[in-house]
Amino acid sequence: MTAPAPTAPASLAAAVPTAPGTRAPGQRLSTANAGPRPSVVGFGTATPANSYTQREMLELFGIEDRRIRSVFLNSAIERRYLTLPPELADGTRKTETQGELLAKHKEQGIRTGREALETALKRAGLALPDVGYLCCVTTTGLLTPGFSAHLVKDAGLPVSTGRLDVVGMGCNAGLNAMAAVASWSAANPGQAAVMVCAEVCSAAYVFDGTMRTSVVNSLFGDGAAAVVMVTDPAGTAHAAHSAHATETAEAGEAAPVGTVLKAASRIIPEAVDAMRYDWDDDQGKFSFFLDRDVPYVVGANAEEVVDRLLGGTGLERADIDHWLVHSGGKKVIDSVKVNLGLSTYALRHTTGVLRDYGNLSSGSFLFSYERLMEEGRVRRGDYGVLMTMGPGSTIETALVQW
């Protein structure tokens, strides 16, 4: 028996659609004569050196409040990679200023972003001089110039590289930026376009003992992720540069390449304040806010945007072989699972990334993508749906085929 979909509390009830959209009937999507399409030919991830269990975090910061401990220990998160404040002589941790947090954001973002970029290029069989376009995504700090300029300098990318920085869009931003990268790729066949999501969530926190900040502090982790996209001028998947120039164990052939077919978005203006940064005058820092009703709003709108994504393709949800959903938190994942009728197995990589890394903001879905590809179960012709959610409130989706 399918569990009933949760209903949203009244505070955000207006953000829940009264009648989900339905998929318009159509023929099964054919890409045979669709012309050149951008494909993901390489991917990579990176994290800081140190990771901590949730229990270790509670002990390191001396947190004894039972309510806060419960939030940490019942989050479905076991471990997160973080760059913690320096330890003081008395064993406590330094209170970082906003300036020190921004310095951490810059240093760690460049380091992990470069590592993810270099891994993605290596898997694609490409080198730094091959990059024609770079889009960098972050929400955990503000830099001018942005990460794209710093990575050109630090990694040694061509000075002619086209650049774009996507800043402040939040956890959904990876797919927003990927759409821009895919568009550049389609307009420049044969050239490599790269997206790097560099999120240093330990550079964007307030530690004041309140439940508001404790929920945020229990959830997010640091990490960067990158993808390389190339549009084959011949109109076929760009297998020559496939990351997985590694071979599948069974068939002895290169792993399939994911080709982006379509995207669909859904912004929920009624929930514009449900996820946001506020300036905390007392702390002198930006403080992130998550409305407790976010899981209900995201779940209630997921069906409409997915149906629109599949509309006109001839595909039903049952035809989707792989689901890569943003690891936004246990309740968010559960709400998406119930509303879309997905199995626990379908979301195994989403829950696995949450367990092992926490919420990595804009790059979370790419950590799941990496796990899926390394699993070796993707076959040519398989379909996948990528989904991210974040401030706006927004749901972004993309349909891919391997």
C-alpha distance (Angstrom), angle and dihedral (degrees) to the residues before:
residue distance angle dihedral
M1 . . .
T2 3.80 . .
A3 3.78 114.2 .
P4 3.82 114.8 -118.8
A5 3.79 116.0 -102.3
P6 3.81 113.7 -103.5
T7 3.77 116.6 -110.8
A8 3.78 123.1 -132.4
P9 3.79 120.4 -109.4
A10 3.79 115.8 -110.7
S11 3.81 95.3 -100.9
L12 3.78 91.1 73.9
A13 3.77 99.5 18.8
A14 3.79 91.8 121.0
A15 3.78 89.3 63.8
V16 3.80 92.6 63.0
P17 3.83 115.7 89.8
T18 3.79 114.4 -124.6
A19 3.80 93.5 -145.3
P20 3.80 121.9 26.6
G21 3.77 116.1 -132.8
T22 3.78 119.0 -104.7
R23 3.76 127.6 -137.1
A24 3.76 113.4 -105.7
P25 3.80 111.3 -125.5
G26 3.77 115.1 -105.9
Q27 3.74 145.3 142.1
R28 3.81 120.1 -71.5
L29 3.78 108.4 -86.9
S30 3.78 113.6 -93.5
T31 3.80 121.5 -163.7
A32 3.77 97.0 179.5
N33 3.81 95.0 102.8
A34 3.77 99.6 19.8
G35 3.80 94.3 108.1
P36 3.79 126.8 -130.8
R37 3.80 115.4 -13.5
P38 3.80 130.2 -174.4
S39 3.80 115.2 -104.7
V40 3.79 133.5 -165.4
V41 3.79 102.2 -118.3
G42 3.80 98.7 167.5
F43 3.78 140.7 16.7
G44 3.78 138.6 179.4
T45 3.80 142.6 175.1
A46 3.80 135.8 -158.4
T47 3.80 138.0 -175.5
P48 3.81 137.9 -173.7
A49 3.80 116.8 -85.2
N50 3.80 97.2 -106.5
S51 3.79 130.1 65.3
Y52 3.79 131.2 -178.4
T53 3.78 136.2 -162.4
Q54 3.78 117.8 -124.8
R55 3.79 90.0 -110.5
E56 3.80 91.1 51.3
M57 3.79 89.7 53.1
L58 3.79 91.3 53.2
E59 3.79 91.3 51.0
L60 3.81 95.2 44.0
F61 3.80 91.4 55.5
G62 3.80 95.8 36.7
I63 3.80 94.5 -121.7
E64 3.82 110.6 174.3
D65 3.82 101.5 158.5
R66 3.82 104.4 119.3
R67 3.79 93.7 -145.2
I68 3.79 93.0 53.9
R69 3.80 92.7 43.8
S70 3.79 88.7 52.9
V71 3.82 91.2 53.2
F72 3.80 91.0 53.3
L73 3.80 97.2 42.5
N74 3.82 96.8 44.7
S75 3.80 97.2 46.8
A76 3.84 97.4 100.0
I77 3.82 85.0 -119.5
E78 3.78 119.1 121.1
R79 3.79 102.1 173.6
R80 3.81 141.0 7.1
Y81 3.79 134.4 -169.0
L82 3.80 109.2 -126.9
T83 3.79 142.7 161.9
L84 3.79 101.5 -134.2
P85 3.82 126.4 -160.3
P86 3.83 115.7 -90.8
E87 3.78 116.6 -84.4
L88 3.81 115.8 -112.0
A89 3.81 127.2 -140.7
D90 3.82 92.0 -97.4
G91 3.81 91.7 54.9
T92 3.81 95.6 -105.0
R93 3.79 124.0 116.7
K94 3.79 124.9 -104.7
T95 3.79 118.3 -105.1
E96 3.80 103.1 -121.7
T97 3.79 121.4 -142.4
Q98 3.79 122.1 -133.7
G99 3.81 88.2 -104.9
E100 3.81 91.5 54.1
L101 3.79 90.3 47.9
L102 3.80 91.0 52.9
A103 3.81 90.1 49.8
K104 3.82 89.0 52.2
H105 3.80 90.3 48.1
K106 3.79 90.9 53.7
E107 3.80 97.9 43.8
Q108 3.79 98.3 43.7
G109 3.81 94.4 37.2
I110 3.80 92.5 55.0
R111 3.81 92.9 44.7
T112 3.80 97.8 48.2
G113 3.81 92.7 36.1
R114 3.79 91.2 55.0
E115 3.80 92.0 47.2
A116 3.82 92.3 50.7
L117 3.82 90.4 46.2
E118 3.79 93.7 51.2
T119 3.81 92.1 47.2
A120 3.81 91.8 50.4
L121 3.81 92.4 49.7
K122 3.79 91.8 47.8
R123 3.78 91.6 52.0
A124 3.79 89.3 48.6
G125 3.79 91.6 52.8
L126 3.81 89.3 -118.8
A127 3.81 135.7 121.0
L128 3.80 135.0 -140.4
P129 3.85 94.1 -95.4
D130 3.82 88.8 58.7
V131 3.81 93.6 66.3
G132 3.80 113.5 106.3
Y133 3.80 99.9 169.4
L134 3.81 135.4 26.5
C135 3.79 128.1 -169.2
C136 3.81 118.3 -175.5
V137 3.80 123.9 -163.3
T138 3.80 128.6 -162.4
T139 3.79 141.6 147.0
T140 3.81 101.7 176.0
G141 3.79 97.9 82.4
L142 3.79 146.9 -4.3
L143 3.79 123.8 -111.5
T144 3.77 132.2 173.0
P145 2.97 111.2 -135.3
G146 3.79 92.2 31.7
F147 3.77 132.6 -133.3
S148 3.81 91.9 -81.9
A149 3.81 92.8 64.7
H150 3.79 92.1 43.1
L151 3.81 92.2 50.5
V152 3.80 92.0 49.4
K153 3.81 87.8 55.2
D154 3.80 99.4 36.6
A155 3.80 99.7 40.8
G156 3.79 96.0 36.0
L157 3.78 99.5 -117.8
P158 3.82 117.9 169.0
V159 3.80 112.7 -78.1
S160 3.80 87.1 -132.1
T161 3.83 91.4 63.4
G162 3.78 113.2 129.5
R163 3.81 110.8 -125.6
L164 3.78 142.9 -157.7
D165 3.82 130.7 173.8
V166 3.81 119.6 -157.4
V167 3.81 107.7 -163.7
G168 3.79 131.7 178.1
M169 3.80 101.5 5.2
G170 3.80 92.6 115.6
C171 3.78 133.0 -149.0
N172 3.81 94.9 -16.6
A173 3.81 93.1 55.5
G174 3.81 96.9 92.9
L175 3.80 91.7 73.0
N176 3.82 93.0 40.2
A177 3.80 89.1 56.0
M178 3.78 93.1 40.9
A179 3.80 88.4 58.9
A180 3.82 89.8 55.9
V181 3.81 91.4 47.4
A182 3.80 91.2 48.3
S183 3.81 90.7 51.0
W184 3.82 91.7 51.5
S185 3.78 89.9 46.6
A186 3.80 93.0 51.1
A187 3.82 90.1 50.0
N188 3.81 91.8 48.8
P189 3.82 107.2 42.2
G190 3.77 116.4 -162.5
Q191 3.82 94.6 20.5
A192 3.79 124.4 108.9
A193 3.80 119.3 -115.8
V194 3.80 119.6 -171.9
M195 3.79 134.5 -160.5
V196 3.81 120.0 -163.2
C197 3.81 121.5 -171.0
A198 3.82 108.7 -163.7
E199 3.80 114.3 -179.2
V200 3.81 123.4 172.8
C201 3.78 100.2 -177.2
S202 3.81 92.0 172.7
A203 3.82 85.2 67.1
A204 3.80 92.0 60.2
Y205 3.77 111.3 56.7
V206 3.78 144.9 104.8
F207 3.80 120.1 -147.6
D208 3.80 107.5 -158.7
G209 3.80 104.2 131.3
T210 3.81 95.5 -109.9
M211 3.79 123.2 131.4
R212 3.81 90.1 -121.1
T213 3.78 94.1 61.7
S214 3.80 94.0 34.0
V215 3.80 92.2 61.2
V216 3.81 90.1 52.7
N217 3.80 93.2 43.7
S218 3.81 91.0 52.0
L219 3.79 94.9 52.4
F220 3.80 116.4 44.7
G221 3.79 132.0 75.3
D222 3.81 136.9 -176.3
G223 3.79 123.2 -103.6
A224 3.78 147.3 125.3
A225 3.79 130.9 -138.8
A226 3.80 133.2 -173.5
V227 3.79 138.7 -169.5
V228 3.78 130.6 -166.5
M229 3.80 117.4 -147.9
V230 3.80 127.8 -166.1
T231 3.79 129.4 175.9
D232 3.78 111.3 -144.8
P233 3.82 108.6 -136.0
A234 3.81 88.2 -143.9
G235 3.79 90.1 62.3
T236 3.79 96.8 -117.9
A237 3.79 130.1 110.4
H238 3.78 108.7 -74.7
A239 3.78 95.3 -115.7
A240 3.79 94.1 158.6
H241 3.79 89.9 71.8
S242 3.80 97.6 35.1
A243 3.78 115.8 146.6
H244 3.22 90.5 -132.9
A245 3.56 97.9 64.3
T246 3.80 73.3 147.9
E247 3.78 113.1 100.1
T248 3.76 131.7 -121.1
A249 3.74 112.1 -107.6
E250 3.78 95.9 -130.2
A251 3.78 104.9 40.3
G252 3.79 101.0 27.6
E253 3.80 91.6 -134.5
A254 3.78 134.7 118.8
A255 3.80 114.4 -82.6
P256 3.82 114.1 -101.9
V257 3.80 121.0 -95.2
G258 3.80 121.5 -126.2
T259 3.80 113.2 -122.3
V260 3.80 119.7 -161.9
L261 3.80 110.4 -127.5
K262 3.78 106.7 168.2
A263 3.83 144.9 -12.6
A264 3.79 135.5 -150.6
S265 3.81 131.8 -172.5
R266 3.78 136.3 -163.7
I267 3.79 122.7 -168.4
I268 3.81 117.9 -170.1
P269 3.83 105.7 -154.9
E270 3.81 92.8 -177.8
A271 3.82 87.1 67.0
V272 3.82 96.6 45.6
D273 3.82 91.9 127.2
A274 3.80 96.9 43.8
M275 3.83 92.8 95.7
R276 3.78 117.8 25.4
Y277 3.79 149.8 130.6
D278 3.81 117.2 -112.0
W279 3.79 126.8 -172.8
D280 3.81 110.3 -117.0
D281 3.81 107.8 -149.6
D282 3.80 93.0 -168.7
Q283 3.79 93.5 53.3
G284 3.80 97.5 33.0
K285 3.80 90.2 -132.9
F286 3.77 142.9 97.4
S287 3.79 112.1 -94.5
F288 3.79 123.2 -158.9
F289 3.80 119.5 -136.5
L290 3.81 127.6 -157.1
D291 3.79 118.6 -171.8
R292 3.80 111.4 -135.9
D293 3.81 89.3 -130.1
V294 3.82 94.3 61.2
P295 3.85 94.3 102.2
Y296 3.81 91.5 55.6
V297 3.79 93.9 48.3
V298 3.81 94.1 47.0
G299 3.80 93.5 45.9
A300 3.79 94.5 45.9
N301 3.82 91.9 54.0
A302 3.81 98.3 39.6
E303 3.79 94.7 84.1
E304 3.81 94.5 54.9
V305 3.80 95.6 51.4
V306 3.81 94.4 44.0
D307 3.80 91.3 49.7
R308 3.81 88.9 50.8
L309 3.80 90.5 48.5
L310 3.80 90.6 54.3
G311 3.81 94.3 38.9
G312 3.80 113.5 120.2
T313 3.81 92.9 10.4
G314 3.78 97.8 93.2
L315 3.81 88.2 -124.5
E316 3.78 126.2 127.2
R317 3.79 125.2 -161.1
A318 3.78 88.1 -102.1
D319 3.83 88.6 61.8
I320 3.82 91.7 61.6
D321 3.79 109.4 101.5
H322 3.80 98.5 -173.0
W323 3.80 133.2 32.6
L324 3.80 118.5 -164.7
V325 3.79 107.6 -176.5
H326 3.80 127.8 175.5
S327 3.81 111.7 -95.3
G328 3.78 92.4 -126.0
G329 3.79 97.7 154.1
K330 3.79 139.8 -60.9
K331 3.81 96.4 -81.5
V332 3.80 93.0 45.1
I333 3.79 91.8 51.2
D334 3.80 92.1 46.5
S335 3.81 91.4 50.2
V336 3.81 92.8 50.4
K337 3.79 89.8 45.8
V338 3.82 93.5 53.5
N339 3.81 97.1 41.8
L340 3.82 94.2 48.2
G341 3.80 94.5 38.8
L342 3.80 93.1 -123.3
S343 3.78 126.2 162.4
T344 3.77 126.3 -121.2
Y345 3.80 87.5 -113.7
A346 3.82 92.1 55.1
L347 3.80 89.8 58.7
R348 3.81 96.7 39.7
H349 3.80 93.9 118.0
T350 3.80 92.9 45.4
T351 3.81 91.8 53.3
G352 3.80 91.8 39.6
V353 3.80 92.4 55.6
L354 3.81 90.6 47.4
R355 3.81 89.8 50.7
D356 3.81 95.8 48.5
Y357 3.81 102.1 33.3
G358 3.80 110.5 12.7
N359 3.80 119.7 -136.0
L360 3.82 106.8 -24.0
S361 3.79 93.6 -173.1
S362 3.83 115.8 -139.6
G363 3.80 96.6 5.2
S364 3.81 98.5 48.8
F365 3.80 95.8 100.3
L366 3.81 90.9 53.2
F367 3.79 90.8 56.3
S368 3.83 85.4 56.5
Y369 3.82 90.3 46.2
E370 3.79 90.0 54.1
R371 3.81 91.8 50.3
L372 3.78 91.7 48.9
M373 3.79 93.0 52.0
E374 3.79 93.2 45.0
E375 3.79 89.2 50.6
G376 3.81 88.5 68.2
R377 3.81 96.9 -141.7
V378 3.79 98.7 112.6
R379 3.79 112.8 107.2
R380 3.78 131.0 -167.5
G381 3.79 110.4 -85.7
D382 3.82 94.6 27.6
Y383 3.80 117.6 137.7
G384 3.78 125.5 -139.9
V385 3.79 137.6 -173.6
L386 3.79 120.7 -146.4
M387 3.81 116.1 -160.3
T388 3.79 132.5 -176.7
M389 3.79 130.2 176.1
G390 3.78 132.5 -164.7
P391 3.82 150.3 124.5
G392 3.76 118.4 -13.9
S393 2.97 79.1 52.5
T394 3.79 91.1 -91.1
I395 3.79 141.1 170.0
E396 3.80 117.9 -164.9
T397 3.80 124.5 -170.4
A398 3.78 138.8 -179.6
L399 3.79 132.7 -171.1
V400 3.79 116.8 -140.7
Q401 3.76 134.5 -179.8
W402 3.77 126.2 -159.3
